[in-house]
Amino acid sequence: MNTEASKKAFSEVQNFIPGGVNSPVRAFKSVGGTPLFIAEGEGGYLKDIDGNKYVDFVQSWGPLIFGHRDETIEQAVIDAVKHGLSFGAPTLAETELAKLVIEFFDSVEKVRFVSSGTEAVMSTIRLARGFTGRDDIVKFTGCYHGHSDALLVEAGSGAATFGSPSSPGVPADFTKHTLLAEYNNIESVKKCFVDSKDIACVIIEPIAGNMGLVPADKEFLHQLRELCDENGALLIFDEVMSGFRATLNGAESLVGVKPDLVTLGKVIGGGMPVGAFGGRREVMAKLSPEGPVYQAGTLSGNPVAMAAGYAALSKLKQNPRVIAVLEERAKTLVSGMQAAAKEQGITMQTDVRGSMFGFFFNDKEVKNFNNAASSDAELFAKFHAGMLDEGFYFACSLYETGFISTATTDEMVQETIEASKRVFKAIKDGK
Ligand SMILES: *Cc1c(COP(=O)(O)O)cnc(C)c1O
């Protein structure tokens, strides 16, 4: 495949944008190679600036559950644009989207909109601290909650110890209130509650998608709920990725555990920048201007973004079977690839939750970040490069989740499986 134009563009942009990208994972660093520059998307496909076409399993890292250029969403955006891009004043679109979110999530009685998942989580943590009057928070190794200071704590460091910052520029003082626990390990959370009597909240991706796809055990989430209740801490489900992807009614509907607060993003904006957080009425009441916990945004609830989000969520509401259909397709995809790998003597762990799929080149089941990190990264890089060359665009890191959309057809899935057979064979033959 000829990608000269992308290579040239990447070498030029590096003079103007650090590392050539506006979000690090896009740079393809963990798989080697250089990123493709995208010219356009169409349904389940991406086209790069060299004119190559790829089946897209990234879908803008989650948001595009109806694929690229969905007609309904596109038209909603065009209509909204014609009334003005932004007002900084209430619009009816915000009420409509809020009602929909509340309808989908049992645990959400009130919701506030922001412009990214990072903002949603950052604000939720402040709210949990404001509500409980406590400072410490518990997060899990391998869970990603955006790039705000307190949550950028080294993934992979010792469980249940006070965290140290994982990025220069984050003062140790800012993360000393962040305690780390191990995913799917309740003892490590209990230890946090022994170490600190000042825990405001426990935040978790109930279906982790940022260490590859690693869903939490149902039993573990129930125990988490109990621990939080016993200790007066709030439980936060970060569903920025899994919300409207794994199921339409939140992980809470799958596991029967109600969180106090939920954070949303990605699908909720239909491809536009939207984040949201919501939860119990009395907790949300602490938020300014109803309460004292300050939180604001010039472009929050932006009318064009709200229109895109509303179009996406209404379409999901009208087609509630969508997730089940995508789940079947995703299962076909991963089991096909798993069988193709096995033919070449390669062991692959796979999982699916709704339209999210994950795979690890690992002999053992993956339950936490350490397990994920023990996967074969070199093999992943070869697989990624091989599939890309065949015209299949997978996330460029083994710590990411794959996504299918309604525009990812059964034929595309079969083509992907066929291509994976060739790629695994070439890898085995040492090509
Ligand atoms: C993507 C993501 C975020 C951050 O959202 P941004 O919109 O990238 O700021 C937070 N939490 C989870 C679980 C995510 O997947």
The ligand as a Tripos MOL2 file, in Angstrom:
@<TRIPOS>MOLECULE
LIG
   15    15     1     0     0
SMALL
NO_CHARGES

@<TRIPOS>ATOM
      1 C1        -11.9210    8.5350   26.4450 C.3       1 LIG1
      2 C2        -12.1040    8.3890   27.9080 C.ar      1 LIG1
      3 C3        -11.9930    9.4820   28.7870 C.ar      1 LIG1
      4 C4        -11.5500   10.8270   28.3290 C.3       1 LIG1
      5 O1        -12.4160   11.4050   27.4140 O.3       1 LIG1
      6 P1        -11.8580   12.5630   26.4440 P.3       1 LIG1
      7 O2        -13.0710   12.9990   25.6930 O.co2     1 LIG1
      8 O3        -10.8020   11.9400   25.6050 O.co2     1 LIG1
      9 O4        -11.3170   13.6390   27.3060 O.co2     1 LIG1
     10 C5        -12.3020    9.2790   30.1250 C.ar      1 LIG1
     11 N1        -12.6730    8.0850   30.5730 N.ar      1 LIG1
     12 C6        -12.7710    7.0040   29.7570 C.ar      1 LIG1
     13 C7        -13.2230    5.6930   30.3170 C.3       1 LIG1
     14 C8        -12.4710    7.1160   28.4130 C.ar      1 LIG1
     15 O5        -12.5260    6.0390   27.6190 O.3       1 LIG1
@<TRIPOS>BOND
     1     1     2 1
     2     2     3 ar
     3     2    14 ar
     4     3     4 1
     5     3    10 ar
     6     4     5 1
     7     5     6 1
     8     6     7 2
     9     6     8 1
    10     6     9 1
    11    10    11 ar
    12    11    12 ar
    13    12    13 1
    14    12    14 ar
    15    14    15 1
@<TRIPOS>SUBSTRUCTURE
     1 LIG1         1 GROUP 0 **** ****
